[in-house]
Amino acid sequence: MKPKQSIKNFLYSHNFSDGLKISIGVLLPALIFAHFNQFSTGIIVSLGALCVSIVDNPGPFSHKRNGMAYANLLIFLTSMLTGLLSHYPLLLGLEIAVFCFSFSMFNVWGNRASTIGTAALIIMVLSLDEQKTLEQSTNHSLYVLVGGLWYMGFSLSIMH
């Protein structure tokens, strides 16, 4: 195949359009918030979008919608619980053990469920950064949820 033709085939491929969609969906919140001097908030919102983008696999509309909705619910709850337990090392250790096992077991239900578990584990690890007050934990979790909902709406609105 000619190099020009293979480049053209790649640019018109499903993989390229998915990569472009994920890049825009994840980067746009951080860029918008940075424009308003709220870069750290934008990073948290983009983190939520990133976690939900993991679940955005090819498939029927209803499977994508339900998968991203469950991912939003789990990343919000996981982020909130991890933030609340940050002051209690023993409970935090127990949460990590239980969540690692539980979310890894999502693999049993297939690829989409496995990616939901992976998204929840990623948000758990990235929410371990510091001890948070109830207000800080709630704000962080809500920003993560806003990012996830943003990505879900963005992705489903341009689904072809």
C-alpha positions as CSV (number, residue, x, y, z in Angstrom):
1,M,0.0,0.0,0.0
2,K,1.2,3.5,-0.8
3,P,2.3,5.6,2.2
4,K,-0.1,8.4,1.2
5,Q,-3.0,6.0,1.1
6,S,-2.2,4.4,4.5
7,I,-2.0,7.8,6.1
8,K,-5.4,8.7,4.6
9,N,-6.9,5.4,5.8
10,F,-5.6,6.1,9.3
11,L,-6.9,9.7,9.4
12,Y,-10.4,8.4,8.4
13,S,-10.3,5.4,10.8
14,H,-12.4,4.8,13.9
15,N,-9.3,4.6,16.1
16,F,-8.2,8.1,15.0
17,S,-11.7,9.6,15.7
18,D,-11.9,7.9,19.1
19,G,-8.4,9.2,20.0
20,L,-9.4,12.7,19.0
21,K,-12.7,12.5,20.9
22,I,-11.0,11.3,24.1
23,S,-8.3,13.9,23.8
24,I,-10.8,16.7,23.4
25,G,-13.1,15.4,26.1
26,V,-10.3,15.1,28.7
27,L,-8.3,18.2,27.9
28,L,-11.0,20.7,27.3
29,P,-12.1,21.0,31.0
30,A,-8.6,21.7,32.1
31,L,-8.1,24.3,29.4
32,I,-11.4,26.0,30.2
33,F,-10.7,26.1,33.9
34,A,-7.1,27.3,33.3
35,H,-8.5,30.2,31.3
36,F,-10.4,31.3,34.4
37,N,-7.3,30.8,36.7
38,Q,-8.7,27.6,38.2
39,F,-6.2,25.1,36.7
40,S,-6.1,22.8,39.7
41,T,-9.9,22.5,39.6
42,G,-9.7,21.9,35.9
43,I,-7.2,19.0,36.5
44,I,-9.7,17.4,38.9
45,V,-12.6,17.7,36.4
46,S,-10.3,16.3,33.7
47,L,-9.4,13.4,35.9
48,G,-13.1,12.5,36.2
49,A,-13.4,12.8,32.4
50,L,-10.4,10.6,32.0
51,C,-11.8,7.9,34.2
52,V,-15.1,7.8,32.4
53,S,-13.3,7.8,29.0
54,I,-11.8,4.4,29.9
55,V,-15.3,3.0,29.8
56,D,-16.1,4.5,26.4
57,N,-15.6,1.3,24.4
58,P,-17.3,0.5,21.1
59,G,-20.7,-1.0,21.4
60,P,-24.4,-0.3,21.4
61,F,-25.6,3.1,22.7
62,S,-27.4,1.7,25.7
63,H,-24.3,-0.2,26.8
64,K,-22.1,2.8,26.5
65,R,-24.6,5.0,28.3
66,N,-25.2,2.5,31.2
67,G,-21.4,1.8,31.5
68,M,-20.5,5.5,31.7
69,A,-23.4,6.1,34.2
70,Y,-22.2,3.3,36.5
71,A,-18.6,4.5,36.1
72,N,-19.7,8.0,37.2
73,L,-21.5,6.6,40.2
74,L,-18.6,4.4,41.3
75,I,-15.8,7.0,40.8
76,F,-17.9,9.6,42.8
77,L,-18.5,7.2,45.6
78,T,-14.9,5.8,45.6
79,S,-13.4,9.3,45.6
80,M,-15.7,10.4,48.4
81,L,-15.0,7.4,50.6
82,T,-11.3,7.6,50.0
83,G,-11.3,11.3,50.9
84,L,-13.3,10.7,54.1
85,L,-11.1,7.8,55.2
86,S,-7.9,9.7,54.6
87,H,-7.6,10.5,58.4
88,Y,-7.9,6.8,59.4
89,P,-5.0,4.8,58.1
90,L,-6.4,1.4,59.2
91,L,-9.8,2.0,57.6
92,L,-8.1,3.4,54.5
93,G,-5.9,0.2,54.3
94,L,-9.0,-1.9,54.6
95,E,-10.8,0.1,51.9
96,I,-7.9,-0.3,49.6
97,A,-7.8,-4.0,50.1
98,V,-11.6,-4.5,49.7
99,F,-11.8,-2.1,46.7
100,C,-8.8,-3.7,44.9
101,F,-10.3,-7.1,45.2
102,S,-13.9,-6.1,44.4
103,F,-13.2,-3.9,41.5
104,S,-10.8,-6.4,40.1
105,M,-13.6,-9.0,40.2
106,F,-15.6,-6.8,37.8
107,N,-13.5,-8.7,35.2
108,V,-15.9,-11.6,35.5
109,W,-18.7,-9.5,33.8
110,G,-16.7,-8.7,30.7
111,N,-14.6,-5.9,29.2
112,R,-16.9,-2.9,29.9
113,A,-17.4,-3.9,33.5
114,S,-13.7,-4.5,33.8
115,T,-13.0,-0.9,32.6
116,I,-15.5,0.4,35.2
117,G,-13.5,-1.3,37.9
118,T,-10.3,0.0,36.5
119,A,-11.7,3.6,36.5
120,A,-12.7,3.2,40.1
121,L,-9.3,1.9,41.1
122,I,-7.6,4.8,39.3
123,I,-9.7,7.4,41.1
124,M,-9.1,5.7,44.4
125,V,-5.3,5.8,43.9
126,L,-5.4,9.4,42.7
127,S,-7.6,10.5,45.7
128,L,-5.0,9.2,48.2
129,D,-2.8,12.3,47.7
130,E,-3.5,14.1,51.0
131,Q,-5.8,14.2,54.0
132,K,-9.0,16.1,53.2
133,T,-11.7,17.7,55.3
134,L,-15.3,16.8,54.7
135,E,-15.8,19.9,52.6
136,Q,-12.6,19.3,50.6
137,S,-13.5,15.6,50.0
138,T,-17.0,16.6,48.9
139,N,-15.7,19.3,46.5
140,H,-13.1,17.0,45.0
141,S,-15.6,14.2,44.5
142,L,-18.2,16.6,42.9
143,Y,-15.5,17.9,40.5
144,V,-14.6,14.4,39.6
145,L,-18.3,13.7,39.0
146,V,-18.7,16.9,36.9
147,G,-15.8,15.7,34.7
148,G,-17.3,12.3,34.3
149,L,-20.7,13.7,33.4
150,W,-19.1,16.1,31.0
151,Y,-17.3,13.4,29.2
152,M,-20.4,11.1,29.1
153,G,-22.5,13.9,27.6
154,F,-19.8,14.9,25.1
155,S,-19.2,11.3,24.0
156,L,-22.8,10.3,23.7
157,S,-23.7,13.5,21.8
158,I,-21.1,12.9,19.1
159,M,-21.6,9.1,18.8
160,H,-22.1,8.0,15.3
